[in-house]
């Protein structure tokens, strides 16, 4: 639920000087407190919705109903669900092109998301943005961006706007382990720390970027330490555990709302599919992927917690799956029945400067 907005103290207004030392890194934290059953059941439902939605999107892509690029989020669901549970409706979210899960976690309508994937007029960008370019001002979701790392400065700008306007809101700026090596990311780090901006930089480390492992592409593989030279504190989190993600998110949100500037969260996660639907993922073995599925799957983990703690039984979880499948089926049907954009749409939402 959204919380009331409050003004920041004068101590953090303007380019304020910082006092005291700042912790610049922490070891992996994965321990968490038990969540109330209703909360964990809701997280389970949201993760399952993202999983089933992405599975259907993959099917529609194979049928030729989705064109262009399509980057699925299967395996990484706990990251967005856990972090979304740590923020309010007034806070902002921005991410890259692996974005469908973020949209659903923000509460965007699955029908509108799927319609945009198929390029139909019922989509969030009227069928003109496709998989990588969807937005919802109503849900404070600012994309969906296709150029690697280019949205990180935009997320920093959103945080500047929140600070300038005197709100107490934070901005979640997601990017991957590959984008973590982009120069504009470090320029954003510097500006965010210099001006004590309320931005949480979330590195979704799925280990392979576009197809090159972190070990082969990054001199410093502990990505939560990337902010040390800017004195930005960082934390490494088990991104396959929704409760661990939520707790880390709450700590980061508290840090930002207190006017202490940015924070960096490295989510150790894993994608089961290739970088995009056109990627055969030959840079890793099937055995590796299967091992992660069997031992670390975020949905199975939440399911086990629910059953062992007797927060839910098998029949209740099966009913959730049935409900989710129905929602996804309706979204796919809506997407296929929605008309293609009218030709006149070529001239709308286009800025022309004289």
N, C-alpha and C positions, 0 to 999 in steps of 0.2 A: 504494500500500500504506500501511497505517496505520503511523505512527511512534509510539514510546513517549512517554508523557506525562512531563513534568518540571515540578517546582515553580518558580514564578517567584522571583526574588531578592527579598530583603527590601526592596531599594531601590524596588520597584514595588508593595509591599503597602500597602493603605490608600490614602488620598488623598494620594499623594506629590507633593512639589514637583518641578517639572521644571527641569533645568539645561541651559544652552546654548541656542543659537538653533535654530529649526526651519524647515526649508524649507517654504514655503507654496504652491508651485505649480511645475509644470514644463511644458515644451513637449511637443508630440506626440512619442511615441516609437513607432516601428514596426519598427525593425531587430531582427533576432533571429538567433540562432545556429542552424545546421542541427540538426534533431532526428534522433535515431537512427531508422532506417527503421521499426522495429517500433512505436515511439511514434507517429509521424505516421500510419502505417497505422491504428492504433487510434483516433486522433482522427478520421480520415476516416470510419471505420466508425461511430463514435458520432454524428457530425454527420449522416451519411446516415440512420441510424436515426431521428433526430429529424425529419429532413425527410420521410421516407416515412411515419412515424407521423402527422405533422400533415396530410399530404396525405390519408391515409385518414380521419382525423378530420373533415376538411372534407367528404369524400364522405358519411360517415355523418350529418353534420349536414344536408346537403342532402336526405338520404333521410328525415329526420324522426326518426332514431334517437337523436340528441343534442338535448336540449332546453335552454332557457335560454341563457345567454351562453357563447360559445366563442371564445377569443382565441388565434389560432395564432402560432407562433414562427418561421415560415418566413422565412429570411434572416438570423436572429440566432444561428444554431447555434454559431458559433465562440466566442461569449462564454461560454456555460456549459461547453462542452467544455474550453476552454482554462483556465478558472478551476478547474474540478473537478480538472484534472490538477496544479494547484498546491497543493492542500490534501490532507489525510489523511482517513481514514474517521472519525476522532474529531471533526473539525471540523463546524460546523453551517451549515446553509443555510436562508434564509427569503426569500420573494419574494412578488410580487403575484399577479395573476390570469392573466398570460400565463406559465403555469407548467409546462406539460407537458414542455417541453424540459429544465427544471431537474430534474424528477422522473426522467426517463430518464437524464440525465447522472449523477445520484446513485446510479444502479443499481437503481432501483425497477422492478418487473416490468411490462413493457408490457401484459401481460394485465390486471393489476389496475388500471392507469391507464386503459386503454380501457374496462374494465367500469364504472369510476366515471363516465366521460364519458357512458355510456349509462344511468346510474342503476340499475345492477344490483348484486345482493348480493355479487358477487365483486370489487367495487371496493374501493379502499383506505379509503373512508369508508362502506362497506356500501351504497353507492348513494345516500347521503343528502347528499353534499357537491357532487357534480357537478364540472364543469370547474375551478372556482375554489377548491375547498376539499378538498384532499387532503393527507395527512400520513403520514410514516413515521418513527416513533421509532427503528426499527432502523437506518435510513439517515441519521439526524440531519437529516431534512428536516421543517421546521416550517411548511409551507404556502407557497403557496396562500392568499391573502387578497383579499377583494373590494373593500374600501374604500380608495380611493386614498391611498397614503402611510401608512395606519394601521399597517402591519406594521413600519415603520422603528423606532419605539420598542420594538416587541417584539424585533426583532433586537438592539437596543442592550441590552435586558434580558437576552437570552441571553448576550451578551458579558459583562455584569456578573456573571451566574451563573458563567461559566467563570473569571473573575478571582477571584471570592469563594471558589470551591472550590479555587483554587490550581492549576488545570490550565495547560497551555501551548497550549490550543486557541484557534482563531480562529473568527469568525463572518462568513460572507458574507451581507450584507444588500443585496439587489438592489432597485432601483426605477427607474422611467423618467424621462424628461425632463419629463413633465407633473407627476409626483409631486414632482419636485425643487423645485417652488414651494410646497409645503405647509409650513405653519408648524411642524407637529410634527416635520418633518425637521430643522429648525434647532435645536429643543429637544433632539433626539437628538444632533446634532453637539456641542452645548455640553456635555451630560452625558458623552458618550463621551470628549471631550478632557479635561474636568475630572478624570475618574477614570482616564484612561489605559486605556480599555477596548480589548480586542483585536478590534475590529470593522472590517471592510473594507466601506465603503459603495460599492456598485457602481451607477453610473448607466448604464443601458442607453439611450443616447440614439439612438433611432430616428427622431428629427427631427420627428415629428408628434403625439406624445402621443395624445390621443383624436381628433385631426383638425385641430389648430392647430399651425402650424410653430413651431419654437423661436424664430425671428426675430420672430414676432408675439406671443409669449407671455412671453419672458424678456428682461429688461433686460440681463443678463449671459449671453451665449450660450456662453461658455467655462465649461461646467458643472464642470470639474475644479477651478475656482477658488472654488467655492461654500463651501469650508471655510476660506478664508483668514482671515476675521475670528475664527475659533476657533483659528487656527494649526494647522489640519489640513492636512498635505501632500496634494497632489493630482497626478494624472497623467492625461493624455489618451492614449488607446490606439486603434489601428486594430482595431476590434471585428469586422472581417471577415477577420482573419488570426489563425488559431488559435495559431500560434507566438508572435506578438506578444502575444496575450492571456495565454498561459501565462507568458511571461517577466515581464510586468508583474505578474501574480498572484504569482509567486514573490518579487518585490521587496516587494510589499505584505505578504505573509505573513511574510517575514523581519523587516520593520519591526514588525509586531504581536507576533510571538513574542519579540522583543527587549525587550518592555515599553515601547515608545515610543508607545503609544496608537493611535488610529484612523488610517486612511488612506482617501482617496477616489480611486476610479478611474472616469473617464468613458470608457465604451466607445462609440466612434462606430460605430454599426451601422445597420441598415435593415430594416424589415419589408416584405415584398412584398405581403401581404394588407392588408385594412383593419384598423382597430382591433379589431373583432370581426367575426364572420361576418355580422352585419347591417349592416356599414358598407360602402357602395359606394366609399368613398375618392375622392370627386370633387374633393377639395382638392389633388390632384396629377395630373400627366399620365401616361398610359400610357407615353409615351416616356421619362419620368424613371425609372420603375420598370424598364423594359426595359434602359436604359443601365446601371443598377446591376447587374442580373442578368448582363449580358454582360461587364462590366468588373471587378466586385468580389465576385462570389458566393464565399462562404467555402469551399464544397465544391469548386467548380471550381478555386479557387486551390490548395487542398491537393492536388487531383488533379494539377494541372500540375506542382507541386513534386515529387510522387512519380514522375511519368513522366520529367521532365527529369533528375532525379538518378538515374534507373534504380533507385529503391527498390522499384518494382513495375511490372508491365506491364499492358497493357489487359485481358488475360484475368483476371488476379488481381483487378483492381478490379471487373470484371463479376461475378466470383464473390461478392465482398463484397456487391454490390447484390442478387444473387439471394438470398443468405442473409438480408439485412435485409428484403427483401420477404416472405420466408417467415415471419419473426418477426412482422411487422406483420399479415400475413394471419391467422396463428394468434391474435393478440391480438384482431383484429376478430371472428373466429369465436367465440372464448371470450366476448367481450362480448355478442354477440347470443344465445348459448346460455345464458348465466348467468341465473338467475331474478331477477325483481324482488324487492325487499326485502319480507319479511313485514310485515303491518300492525303487528305487535308492536314493530317497530323504531322506531315513532313515539315510544316511551317509553324507548328506550335512549340512552345518551350525552347525557342532558339533565340539567343541574344545576337542582334545585329547592330554593330556600331558604325556610324557614318564616318 
